[in-house]
Amino acid sequence: MSPNQLSALFFFQVFFILAVCRSVGFLGRRLGQPQVVGEMIAGVIIGPSVFGLLCPGLQQAIFPKDSLKLLYVLAQLGVGLYMFLVGAEFRTDLFRSKARSAISVSVAGMAAPFILGGSLAIWLWKVPGLFSDQATQPEAMLFLGAAMSITAFPMLARIIYERGITGTPLGTLALAAGAIDDVIAWCVLAIVLASFGGSATTAIQAIGGGLIYGLFTLTVGRKLFTKFDTIAQANGKITPTLLATTLSLLMLGSWITDAIGIHSVFGGFILGIAMPRGFFTKELRKQLEPIAVVFLLPMFFTFSGLNTRLDTVNSLELLLISVVMLLSAVAAKGAACWLAARLNGESNRTALAVGTLMNARGLMELIILNIGLQKGLIQPALFSIMVLMAIVTTLMASPLFELVYRTKTRAAATKDAYAAKL
């Protein structure tokens, strides 16, 4: 395929992806689901599991193998920029008001699925076609444990915002616990990636390099970045030069973490945490969030969908594994978070709501799975099984939250209004 043909096809691919993602997202919103959930499903629809099954020739014509490298780069740019914005919204002040409960819920919500996921990996590691032949049993246990433990922190924040409970005890507790949960899961994943497929020297370089990058960015870098907020406030906006500087640092940070053997998303996420809070961050989100969320992120969902092949789950054993993985993920995460919240004095309604929200895995799960597939740690069958688990647990979040929390709230409000009339 010539460069001109490739560029022409790329423009049509982007048109096709955006059209499908927005359409499915619109239908999802009509059913009470956030836009991002519809886009996750759209990614699978566009791939070989649905579109490729119904119209294999057309699907291959739109997404030939030669064109996927360009789509992959755009997908990585999108998820990297998005994780940078997630890091920029990471609020350490959430921990102060609900620190004890948040830490307990996070540790419980991390430990239970991690232990269960690691235990399942002992069984799955021996099943052909799931993990790479080069993956050791400890690496498989750590990866599956981290993947089972992750929480869809950005999605959790979106649900809390849309339901109007930002700043409430429930909203604060869930956000703080989700943030701690994901940071721990990312650290575990970094260790897995550092050790997989390399020597001890490679692992030490990746882990040591990651620690140095993180410490430098969050200490020296954070102090230097405070000037960004001063400059932005003085100009009443983020100037083109300041925006270019910020994006250049994002590209540099992503390159550093990728070069040392972890992954580019870590560089963007840590850099986002180091950004100054206030006017600068607010304006940065205004300028970058639309392009990241509306334009670039659907490319990542599509690339994930193109790697999801449900036809690889083609035996009773793999179907059984899929069911076990889903039930284990829901039971371990939801129940552990509910119990931890109850033990810390939260009401049953609040504890159930926290368990429901923390159980969603969403985009964060897809990022981990794509990294595992890209690095050759897992194979397409396990990737597809885990994608299904991510979609189902994310789909469950909004309706279950409405059932266990908002419905009762409305009933209580109706009762109070009736009592007032009497």
N, C-alpha and C positions, 0 to 999 in steps of 0.2 A: 504494500500500500504506500503510495507516494505521500510526501508531506502535505500536499494540497488536498488530497483525498482524506487524509487523516484529520486535518483541521476542519474540513467541511463536515465530516461525520461527527466530530466532536461537538460542533455547534448543535447538530440535530440531537445528539445524545442528551445534551444539557436541556434542550427544549423538552424532550420526551420525559426526562427525569422530573423536571420541575412540574410539568403538567400532571403527571400521574401522582406525584407526592402531594401536591396541593389538593387534587381531587379527592384522594383517599383521606387526606387530613381533614378536609371539609366534612366528609361523611362521618369521620371519627368524632369530630366536634358535635355533630348533630346527635350522636349517641352518648355524649357526655365525656368523651375522651379528649385529652390534650392533643394538639396538632402533632407533636413529636411521636405519639403512639401510632397515629395514622401513617406517618412517614416510615416508621419501622416496618409496618405491615406492607406498605407500598414497595419497600426495598425487596422484600421476599417475592411479592407479586411480579415485579419486573424481571426477577432472576429466572433460572432454569426450572425452579420448582412449580411455577404456575404459567407464566408467559412462555417459557421454553417448552413446557409440556403441551400447551394448547397450540402454539404456533412456533415450532422449533426453528424453521427456516427464517422467519421474520426476526425472531429473537437473536439469532446468530448474525443476521445481516445488520442489526442495529448495534449489537455489542460483540463484534468479532474479537477474537483473542488478542490480535495485534493492537487494538485500541485500548485495552484495559490498563496498560502501563500509564497512559496519560490520565485516565480516570482515577487511577490509584494515587497519583501525585496530588491531584485536586482534592481527593478525599482526605488525604493526610493533612493538607493545608487547612481544610475545613475543620477537621476535628482538633487540630493543633490550636487554631485560632479560638475555637469554642472553649477548649480547656483553659486557655489563657484567660478568657472572660469569666469562666467558673472560678478560677483562682483569684481573680480580681474581686469577686463577690464573697470570697471566703472571709467570714466575720469571726474573729477571735473573741469579740465581746459577747457572743452567744454563750460561751462556756461559763461566764461568770455567774449569771443568774440561775442556771440550771446545771451547774457543773457536775454535781454528784449524780443526779439522775441520768444526765446525758452520758457520762462516762460508763455508768452501770449498764444502760441500755445498749450503748455501742459495743462494749466488751462482750456482753451476752449475745448480741446480734451478730457479732463477728466470730466468737468462739464456737458457738453451737454449729452453725453451718460449715465453719472451717473444719472442725473435727469430723463432722459427718461427711463432708466432701472429701477430706483426706482418706477417710475409711473406705468410701466408695471407690476411690482411685486404686486402692489395693486390689479390688476386684476388677475394675475396668482396665487397669494397666495390662492385664493378661488377655483381654479381649482383642483380637486382631482388628486393625483398621481404625482404632480410636486414637491412640497415642503414637507418636513417632517411635521407630525402632531404636533411635538414639536416646530417647528419654528414659532416665532412670526412674525407679519407683519413687524415691523422695521428691524428685522434680514434678512427677505426675501428681503426687499428693499435695504439694504446695500449690501448684497451679489450680487444680480443681477446688482446693480449699478456698483460695482467693476468689475464684470465679463464683463460687457458691455464696461467698460472704458479702460481695459488693452490693452497695445500695445505689439506686439511681438518684444521686444527690441533686443534680440539676432539675430532674423531673419532680422530685420531692418538693423542691423550692417552688416550682411552677404550680403544683397542686395547692400548696399552702397559700400562695399568693392569690390564685383564682378562687379559693374557698373563703378568702377574707379572714384568715386566722393568723396572718403575719403579726408578730409581736405578742400573741397570746401565749400562755404557758405551754399549750400543746404545740403550737408552731415553733416556739423557741426550743423546746425539748427535742422535737423531731429533727429540726435543722442541725442542732448541735451534735446530736447522736449520729446523724447521717454523715456529717463532715468528718468526725473522728473515725468512723467506720471506713470511709473511703480512703482516708490517708493511710490507715494501717494496711488496707488491702493493696494499695499501690506500692507500699514499701515491700510487702511480701512478693508481689509480682516482680519488682525490680530485682530482688534477690534471685528469683527463679530465672529471669532472663539473663542475669549476670553469670549464673552457673551453667546454663544450658548450652551444650555444644561447644564448650571452650575449656581451656585448661584452668588451673587454679590461678595462674597469673592473670588470665582474662577476667575471671570473676572478681579478683581483688581490684583490678583496674576499674571495672565497671562500678562496683560498690564504693570503692574509695573515691573514684572520680565523681560519682553521684553525690556523695556526702560533701565533698569539697565544693561542688557547684551549688548545692543547696545551702550550705552554711554561708558561703560568700554572698550569694544572691540575697539571702534573708537577713544578712547583717550589714555588710558594706554596701551592697546594692540597694537595700531598703533605704539607707540614709541618703544615698545619692539621688534616689528616685523621688525623695520628698521635694526636690527642686521642680519636678515636673508639675506638681500641684501649684506651686508658687507662680510658675511661668503661665500656666493655664488661667489662673485667677487674674493675673495681671493683664492678660489679653482678653479676658472674658470668653475665651474659647480655647480649644486645642488647635494650635496653628499647624499648617501643613508640615513645617519642619519638625515640630514636636511629635506629630503623628508618625512621620517617617522614621524618626529616631526610635520611637516605641516599637514599631513593627520590625525595624532592623534588629533591635535587641531580642525580639521574639524569635526571629529567624536564627540569630546567633545561638540563643539558648537551646532551641530545638536541635540545631546542628551539633552542639556540644554533647547533649545527652544521647543523641543517636550515635555519635562517633565513639563515645566511650563504651557503648554496648548495651544501653538500657532501651530507651525509645524516645522519640522526639516529643511526645505528649507530656512527658515529665518536665522537660525544659520549659514548655509554655505554661504549665500549671504552676510550677514553683515561681516563675517570673511574675505571674499574675498575682500570687499571694504577696509578693514584695512590692507591688504597686501601691502608691499612696491612696488612702481612702479619702473621699470628699468630692470636691468639684471635678477634679481630673478624672477619677474613675467613673463618675456619673456621665460626663461628656464622652469619655472613651466608649462606654456602652452604647450611647446614642449613635455614635459614628460606626462602630464595628459590629454591633449585635445584628442589625438587619442583614448585612452581607454574609455574616457567619451562619446565622440561623436559617434565613430564607433561601440563600443562594448556595452556600458551600456545604452545609451539613447534609442536605439530601443526597449529595454525591457519595458521602460516606455510607448512608443507609443503602444506597443502590449497590455500592461495591460490596457491602456485606451480603446483600441479597444475591448478588451474582456468585458468591461463594457458598451460598446455602443451597444444598441439594437434598431435598427431602426424600428423593428416590434412593439415597444411600441408606436410609433407615428402612431396610427392606427385608428384615427378618423378625421373627418373634422375639429373639433375644434383644435386638436393638430397640424394638417397641417397648419391651419390658424395661429396658434401661431408661428410655425416655420417660416412662411413667414414674419409675422410681426416683429419677433425678428431679422431676417436677414436684412430686409429693414431699421429697426430702427437703428441697429448697424452701417450700412454703411452710412446712411444719417446723423446721429448725429455726428459720429466721423469724417468722411471725410469732411463734410461741415463745421463743427466748426473749424477744423484745417486750412482749406483753408481760411476761413473768417478771422481768427486771424492773419494768415501770411500776408494777403492782408492789413489788418489794420495797420500792422507794417512796411509797405513799401516794402514788397517783390513783385516781379513780379507775374503776374497771372500764368505763367508756373511753377515757383518755388513753389507758393502756392498750385497749383494742385498736384505737385509731393509730397509735404509734406503731404497733406491730404491723398493721395494714400498710402504712406508708413506707416503713423500712423494708418491707418485703419486695417492693418494686425494684427491678434491676435496670431496665431501660438501656439508655445509650452507654452507660458506664460498662455494662456487661458486654455490649457489642465491641467496645474498644478493647477490652481484655481479650476477647475471643479472636478478634482480628490480629492482635499482636501475637497470640499463641499460634495462629495459623500461618502468619507471615514468617515467624521465626522457625516454623517447622516442628513445633512442640506437639501440636495436635493435628489430627487429620480431618478431612471434610465431614465424615460421619458424626464425630463428636462435636464438631463445630455446629452442624445443623441441629443436633439434639439440644445443645446449649442455647442456640438462637431461639428455638421454640420455647424453651424454659423462660428466657428473658422476655419474650413477647407476652406469654401467658401471665407471668407474675406482674408485668407492667399493666396489662389490660385489667387485672383484678383490682388494682389499687384504687382507682376513682370510685367505681360502684360499691366496693366493700367499705371504703371510707364513708361514703354517703349513707350506707346502711347502718354502720355501727356508731357514727358520730352525728352527722348532720340531721338525719331523720329524727333522732331522739331530741336533738336541739329544737327542731321545729315543733315536735309534739309537746315539749316542755313549754315552749313559748305560747302555743295554743291553749294549753292548760292554764297558764298564768293569765292570759287575756280573758279566758272564761271566768276565772276566779275573780278577776278585777270587776267584771260586769256584775257578778253576784254581790 
